[in-house]
Amino acid sequence: MPRKVLPYKYSMPDNSLKDREVIIEFHPVGSSVRVSAFDVISMTEIVIQGPVGTPERLLERNALNRLAFVLRKKGILT
């Protein structure tokens, strides 16, 4: 199955990723989906996994929330 790549600028409700370019990739692996989110500016990547039946929007939101958390922890976001 081909991977899906969604490059775009994403603004979360709290605007933590505002004006940051994030690349989202979805990779089906057996009965789960591997979702990676990559912040282009800081070159930070996170990976989460979820069941194949999970809505794509939910996986995307969870990946972006995790990326924002990691960027805050590194001191890149305030």
Secondary structure, 3 states (H helix, E strand, C coil): CCCEEEEEECCCCCCCCCCCEEEEEEEEECCEEEEEEEECCCCEEEEEEEECCCCHHHHHHHHHHHHHHHHHHCCCCC
